[in-house]
Amino acid sequence: MFKLDSAIDSLNEKIGFYGSYLILPLIAVVGWEVMMRYGFNAPTSWAFEMTVFIYGVHYSLALAYAHKHNTHVAIDVFESRLPEKSRTVLRIITNLVLFIPSIGMLTFYTGQLAFFSWRQWEHASSSWAPALYPYKTIMAIGFLLLFLQGIAKLIQDIRSLRAIH
């Protein structure tokens, strides 16, 4: 039987895995800039912005992957003392009350930012002037994937709550 949460988990697992390879071009750009700046006294006009963009894409695509694997920072002093059923109920409530509304709004508004950026063909105001619309689009996609992962976790928590009874 096809399960929505499994499909979302699989999607975010693949995107997280392949997105992790963005560290390689990031290392290459930083290495190039260090070599040019300190080895040849000829810093580039593009490397700093490029490192920010690559890392931003890397970070955006890792949000949902980190949520899937519970690697975001969490303070679970109170939750860890609760019985399993109460912990699950607490996760469901916080997901419905805090996570889904806040990440839903972030998804919506970053989607709007991306849309307006594409409409204006927005570019950075630096001397290099790279296009910003692809990066804003990836940022919106990252929040959408995080939102979907929150839905998957909610489904899984509801399923596990039923199994606890």
N, C-alpha and C positions, 0 to 999 in steps of 0.2 A: 504494500500500500504506500502511495506517495505521501510524504509528510512535508509540509511547508517548512517546518523548523529544520529538517534535515537538508533541504535544498538551500536554505539560507546559510546554514553552517558550512556546507560544502563550498558554496560560492565564496564566502569570506575566508575560508581556509585556503582556497586557491589564490585569491587576490592577495592575501597576506603573504603566502609563500613566494609568489612571483614578485610582489612589490618589495620584498626584502632585498632583492637583487639590485634595487636602486642605490644601495650603498656603494656599489662598484663604480658607477659614473661619478658619484659624489666624491669618492676617494680620488678618482682621476682628476677631477676639476680642482680639488684642493691641492693635490700634488703639483699640478701644472702651475697654479697660482704661486705656490711657495717657491717652486723652481724659478719662475719668471721674476718674482719680486726680489728674492734674496740671492739667486744665482746670477741673474743678468741685470738686476736693477731696472727691470722693465715690467712693472705691474700691469695687469690687464684691466680693461674697463668693464669687463663682463663677468669675471669669475665669482665675485662676491654675490652678485644677484643670482647667478646660476646655482651657487651652493644653497642659497635660501630657497629657490624654487624646487630644486631636486629634493632637498630635505622636507619641504612642505608637502610635496607629493608623497614622499615616503611616509611621512607622519599621517597624512590624511587617509592613505590606504591601509594603514596599520591600526586605525581606531577600532574598527569592527573585529579585526583579528584578535586584538588585545582583550576586547570585551568577551569574545567567545571563550578565550582561555583564562578568564578571570585574572588578568595581569595588571589591570588598572589599580591605582592606589586605593585602598579601602581601609576604613577603621572599623573593625568588626569586634570590638571589645564587648559590646552588649549582645550582638548577634551570636557570637560563639558560645555564649552561656545559655542560649535558648535551646529547647528541644527541637528536633528536626522539623516537626510539623509547624511550629511557631516560626522558625527561621524561613521556611518556605512561604508561609503566609506573609511575613514581613517583606520578603523579596518581591512577592506579587504586588503588595500594596505600594511599595516604593517605586516599582517599575511603572505601575499605572498612574501614580500621583506625581512623581518627580521625573523619572527617566523619559517616558514616552512623550509627555507634553513638552519638556525642555528640548530634547533632541529633535522632536518634531518641528518645533519652532526654528531651531538652528538649521535644520534641513530646508525648511521653507525659505527662510531669509537668505541663506547662502545660495539657494537656487535662484532667487530673485537677483542677487548680486551677480551671479554668473550670466543670467539672461541679459541684464542691463549692460554688462561688460561686453558681451557679444554684439549687442545692438549698437554700441558705440565704437566697437573695434578698439577697446581700451588698451593703451600701452603705458608702460612705466615712464615716469618723467625724468629718467636718467639719460646720460649720453648714449648708452647702449639701446635704450627704449624697447625692451622686449614686450611682446604681446602678453597681456595679463589674463585674457579671457580663457585660455586653456587651463591655467592654474586655478582660477576661480571655479571653473567647471569641475575639476578634480576635487576641489575642496567640498563642493556640494555633493558630489558622488560619495565622498568619504563619509559625510554626515548621513546620507541616505543609507549607506551600508551599515553604519552604526545603528541607525533607527531600526532597520530590518533585523539586525542582530538582537536588539532589545525585544522585538516581537517574538523572535525565535526563543529567547530565554524565557519570556512570559509563557509561551506555549509549553515549554519543557517544565517550568515550575508548576503549572496547572496540572500537567500530566503526572508529575511526581507527587503532587499533593493528593491526587486521586489514588495513587498507589500506596500512600502511607496509611490510608484508612483501613 
